[in-house]
Structure formats: structure tokens, C-alpha cells
């Protein structure tokens, strides 16, 4: 029998039908949309299995050896000694302080063992929503990461997308970075995300994700977008993120960036992974949402300030009308989320653009009947007054099946 926690975890990897069943009862239909609106889960691992079991070898391979380039201090082992299921729906990657004679590193005997897993030869992604829910270790010298490498690997020309890296001396901050020809290593292009109030990432599970399209990569933590990169950020250098990449999970110890562990670092340390998933749709780069009179859902003035109105407008192909339906239930444009103002549930509550925050005010279900439903309110995205004039504000309203509540996504 599944635990409530495991059921919640599986919902994250589910398509729109699961969201409809959980929150949109009473709407016009309980079937997910077809075509671009329904996300397809192309890779998912929720790490179910008995305690001590190795990872699913049809999904992951275990790398062995040391890492010369970064001057890390660990040796990556095979089997399930440093990477195993815990019997509670988690993968646990364990770093141990040990120096067995048979583990030789480039600079001599290694001081630690750990694990590094990848999906090379088993799964590659090219665009979509890529996420992992994890709890990182703590302590000076620890360096957990969830990342991707381009294929075939010829680093840095083949590219690297770092979805999440954390170094132990920054317990409240994670980093997302891209590397490619002319912008690799310390020259990688990225940004950090810091938890508020001095919280540490090691204190709880968090979801780390990228939304990857042909000409953009957007990073988020727990649904909060913190950076978006496009070819314009490269200063004329080559964008190499238009091909398949494979996934990597690892826990490094030491290295040039985090520095070595010290007396304050307790061992063993663990990176605990709740799930990894990749979801794609028919239109990974996003697209228009068309409604009444053939007009489009539009961000007024292409503004990105919180509270910017979302309206009906002539379709024009601009970024203000380029929406992505995420596997997490969000609908996004310009790096922000379609949001019900103040989390309201009353008929006539306006919708707006707002920082993605994971709340129910930003969860939507696209149904097979072409309704876009906010499950919290059990109401539909609606054109105010059935008015097809440009700049008519959008709102939520009791679902009626009328034309001003019908939408074509993508």
C-alpha cells in the first residue's frame, strides 16, 4: 500500500488527468487535453524498491573512478555500496570517509568514497521540463549536483546544463549554470538561488528544475523561477543546447570550488533523491493560447512586473503570447506564472502574471473539452463579459461551456 508521501510524489510525474481527478470535479470533463496541452512523461524514477537494492540498471549506470579535472577527493564506486534505495521511495547517495587501498586516485590514495549515476546510453532528453526532488547533504567540502551533458561528450564544446549544484560553505544557496565553448568552468554562465530567512537546503526536500526550449533555459526551485538564459546571454558565443543530453546525479567531496572537508564535516553524508522526471509536450518551446474570436491570451504590454494584467488580444507571435504548460500544473510566459489574483475563488477574480511560487493560485488543468480550470476555485479561465475586444481582461468564472471559456493551446 502506498504511503501518502509516495502518492504525492507520483502526482508530480503524472499528466493532466491526475490533476483533474484530484481537484477539478464538477467541470465540463475529467479527461486531459490531447495535443500540446498534455505533458508526456518521457522519463521517471521514483526509486521504489527494497532497502539496499541498487538503482534500476535500465535507467541508470554507475560510474567509477575519480575526477581529475576538479581535484575532487572521492572515488566513485560501483554496485550499491554508495548508491542504494532506502525502501521508502528514495535513492540515497552516500559519501563516506574511507581510504581502502584498492581505490587509487590520480594524486594518490583517495580519502572518500561516493557515487555518480548517469543515464548515458539509456535515456537522453532534448527540451522539456527536467526536475529532481532532493535533500542535499551538509558540511564543508560537500558538492552534490543534478546536471546534464550533451552527446556525444566533447566537453566543453558539447555543452553542460547544471540544474542544481550546492557547495557546503553556502548552505542556503544553489546554483544553475550553462557551460559551452568559450564559457566553461569558472566562465560558465549562471546564477544562484538563496532560501529566505537563513534556511539550509539540507533541512528539507526541494524541487530543482529547468524548463528547456530550443532558445531558452529557465531554472526554478520549488516552482520559483530565478533565472532564464537565451543565446543573447552568450555575447556571440555558440548556443549548444539544441541536441540530446543525458542526466547525471552525483555527490562529490572536495575540489577546487567547494574546498576540502574539515573537522566540522561529519561523515557519512547523504544526497537523498525522491524522484527524477522529464516531461515534454508537443510544443516544447511553448506557443499561443487561442480563444474567443481567434484571439490570444496576452500579457499586457509584455510586462514582467508582478500583477501585470493578462488579457485577450490579436495574436501577434510575440513572447507576451508564448505560453508553456508545465507538468507541475503551471502555465508560464516571460518567466512567470499565470496567477489568480490573491488566490481568489470568487467569480470575476482577475488573472495576472506573477512570480511562480507553487501555490494553488497558479495551478491549472487543461481539459479535453478545451477548458482551462483552476482546481482550487473549480472555475474556468474566462474572457470578461464575453467581449472579444483587444485588451479585455481575463478572469476566472464558474465553468459554463460557453465560447469565452474555450481555449486551444499550442
N, C-alpha and C positions, 0 to 999 in steps of 0.2 A: 504494500500500500504506500502510495507516495505521500511524503510529508507536505504540509502547506508551503514550506520554503521551496521544495523542489517543484511544486506546481507553479509557484510564482516564477521560478527560473525558466521553466519550459514556456511560459507565456511570452517571455522576451523573444524567443526564437519562432513564435507562431506567426501565421499570417493573419490578415484582417478578420477572417472568420472567427478566430478565438476572441478577438476584441469585441466583435458584435455579440457573441454569445454571453460575454461577461458583463456588458454594460449597455447594449442598445436594444433591449427588449422593448417591443411596442412600436418600433419604427417600421418603415414600409416593408423591409425584407431583412432576413437574417443570413443572407448569402453574401460572400465577399465579391467585390467587383472583379471582372476579368480585365484583360489587357494591362495597361501600365499601372493601374492603381493598386493591384495586389502584389505585394512583395513576395518574391520566391526565395526560400531558404536554400542556398546552394551549398552551405557547409554549416554543420552544427555539431558541437560536442558538449554534452552536459556532464560527462565524466561519471556516469553511473556504473557501478561495478563493485565487487567486493574489496574490502580493505586490503591494501598491499598489492593489488593487481597492477600490472603495467598498463600504460596507455594503449588505446586501440591502434594497432600497428597498420590498419588500413587507412588511418587518418594521419598518423604522426610517425616520424622516425626520430631516433635518439642519436644525437651527435656525440662524438667522443673526442677527447684531446684538450689542449689548452688553446689560448688565444694570444698569438704572438704580437699582433698589431697593437693591442690596447694595454699590454703589460699587466694583464689580469693575473690573479693569484690562484685561480681554481683550475681543477682538472674535471672536465665533463665526463661522467661515467655512463656506461650502457645499462640496460636492464632496469630494474625497479628500485635500486638502492637509493637513488637520489630523486627519482620521479615516480610517484605511485599514486593510485587512487586511495582515498581515505574511507571509502564505504559510505560516505554521506553526501555523495554527489560533487566531490571536489577532486581536482588534481593538485597534489602537493609537491612542489619542487623544493628540495631541502639542501641547504648549504651546510656542510659540516667542516669543522676544523680538524683535519687529519692529514697525515703525511706518509701514507703507505709507500713502500719502496718501489712498487710497480707502477706508480703514477709519476712519470717524469715530465717536467715542463721544460720549455726552451731555455730557462735560466737556471735549471736545476730541479730539485725536488719540489713538487707543489706543496702548498700549505693547507689547501682546502679542496673538497670535492663538491660538485653541484651537478646540474643537468641543464641541457639545452635541447629543445624539441623543435622540429620544423615539419612542414607539410610538402617539402620538395618531392616531386615525383608522385605525389598523391593528390594534391589539390593546389590550384592556383586561382587567384581572383584577378579580375580586371574590371574595376569600378564596383560601386555598391556601398553598402553600409557594413563596416567591419568593426566588430566590438568584442571586448572581453570584460567580464566582471571578475575582479580580483581583489585580494587583500595583500598588500606588499609587506615585506619584512621591514625591520627597523634596525638602525645601528650604523655607525661609521663604517664605510667601506662596502656597504651593500649596494647592488646595482641591478635591480630587476628591470625587465624590458618586455614589451609586446611590440613586434615590428614586422616589416616585410622587406624582402629583397626581390629585385627584378630578375627575370630569367631571359637567357642564360646569365649566370652570375659573372660579371666582369666589373667588379666594384672599382671606382665609383660610377663608371660610365653606365652601368646597368640600372643604377638607382637604388635608393633605400627610403622607405617611409617608416619613421619611428612613430608609432601610435602613442606609446607611453614609455617613458624612461623616468626612473627615480633614482637619485643618489642619496645615500644615507644622511649626509650632512644637511640635506634640505627635506626634512620630514613632512613638510606641509605643501611641497611643490612637486609637480610632474612636468615633463617636457614633451613636446611634439615637434618633430624635425623632419625635413627632407634633405637628402644628400644626392648629389649628381655630379656630372663633370664640371669642375670649376667651383663647386660649392659643397665640399665634403669635409668630414672630420670636424675640426673646430670652426670651419667655414660653412657648416650646414645652416640652413635657413629654418627658423622655428621660433617658438615662444613657449612660455611656461604658464601653468595654471596653478594658483595657490588657493588652498582651502581657507575659508574665513575663520577668524577667531582662534588662530593658532592650532586648529585641529591637525592631526597627523594622519596621513593616508594609511598608516599601519593600524589605525584604530578600528577600521571598518572596511567592508567591501565597497568598491566604487566601480562604476562602469566607464571604461575608456573606449572611445570610438573615433573613427573617421568616416566621413561621407565623401566618397571619391568619385569624381566625374572626370570626363576627358580633359577639361581645362580648369579643374579646381580640386582642392583637397581641403576639407573642413574638419577641424578637431573639436571634440567635446568631452567633457567629464560630467557624468550623471545627467546628460542632456543639455548641459550648459556649454554653448559654443564659445571658444576662446581664441580661435584664430582660423583664418582662411587664406590659403596660398593659391596663386594663379601664375601663369607664365610671366605676367607683368612684374612679379616679385623677383625674378631671376636676373634682372639687369642685362638682358640679351643672351644669357646662357641657355643651354638646351634643357627643355622640359622633357623628362624621360619617363613620364608616368602614364604612358598610353600603351601598356603591354601587360602580360600576366606577371603577377608577383605571388610568392608563396609566404606563408605565415611562420613566425618564429616566436617561441616563448623561452625565456632563459632567466637564470639568476646568476649573475657574475659576482665575483668577490674581488675587490681591489681594482687597480687600473689607474691610468693617468687621470681620468676625470674624478671618480669618487675618492681616490686615495685608498690606502690600506686600512683594514680594520685596526682598532686599537683596543686598549684594555676595557673600554666601555661597551664593546660589542659582544653580546652573549651569543653563543652558538649551542645548538643548531639554530639557523634562521630559515624561514619558510616563505615562499611565494605560493599563496593558495588561490587557485583558479576555479571559479564557479561555473563559468561557461565561456565558450568561444563560438561566435556565429558570424556568417557572412550572408547578407541578403541583397538581392538585386531585383530590379524591376525591368520592364520592357524599355523604359526610358531612363537609364541611369543618370543622365545629365539633368533630369528634370524636364519640365515642359509646362505648357499653358493649362489652365483650368478654365474651360469654356462653359458659359451658362446662358442666361436669358438673352434672347436676340443675337446669339452667337458671340456675345462679348465675353471678356476675360476678367478673372479675378486679378486685381491690380493693387500694388502698394502705392498709395497716393504720393506723387512726386518722387517716386523711387527713394523715399526717405528711409533711414535706418534708425531713427530715434524711437525709443520705446513709446508706444501709444500711437504711432503713425496709423492713420486710417487705412483699412482695406476696403476696396470699392469695386464697382463694375466699371469697365472702360473698354473702348475699342481695342481689339487685340493688335499689338504692335511688335511683338517679339523681343521686347527689352527684358533686362534682368528683373525688373519690377513685376514681371508676369511669369517668371520661370520658377515653378514650384516643384519641390521634391516631396513625395510621400514616403516617409520613413517607416522602417519596420517597428520602430518604437511608438508608432501612432501619431507622430508629429507631421505637420505639413509646413515646409520651410521655404523661405525665399530670402535672398540678401543676407544669409547667415543667421536669420532669426526665425521665430515660430509664429504661426497663425494662432491667435490667443483670444479667448473670450474675456472681455474686459472685467477685471476684478473677480474673475471666476464665477460670474453671474450665471443664473439658471433661468431667469425670467424671460418670457417672450420679449423681443425687442432689444435684448442686450447686444451692444455692438461688438464686432470683432476687430482686431487690431494686430499690429506687428509688435512682438515683444521678445526680449532675451529668452532663449529656451531655458526652462527651469524644471522640466519634468513633472509639472503639476497637471491635474486633471483638466484644467482650463485649456491645455494645449494638446489634448488627446482627441483624435478624430478617427472615424471609421468611414471608409468609402464603400458603400453597399452596391450590390448588383443592380439595384434599381436607380443608381446614379444619385443617391442622396449622399451628402457629407454630414455625418452625425457626430455631435459632441456627446459621448456617453454619459458624462456627469450630469448634463442638463436633460439628456434624452430629447434633444432638439436638433433641428437641421440648419445647415448654413442656408441663408435666405437673403434674397435681394429685397431691400426695404420697399414696401408699397408696390411690389411687382412693377417697379419703374425701371425701364431699360436705358434711361438717360445716362450719359457719361458722368462719373463721379458719384453715382448713387451708392450710399454706404451699405455694406453687408452687415448682417446681424444673425442671431440665432432665433428660431421660431419653431413652435410645435410643427412636427412634420405633417404635411398635408398632401403631398404628392403633386403639388402644383408646379408649373413650369419654372417659377422663380426659385425653386429648390432643387432643380435638376442640373447636374454638372458632368462634364466629360473631362476626365483627367488624362493629360499627356497628349 
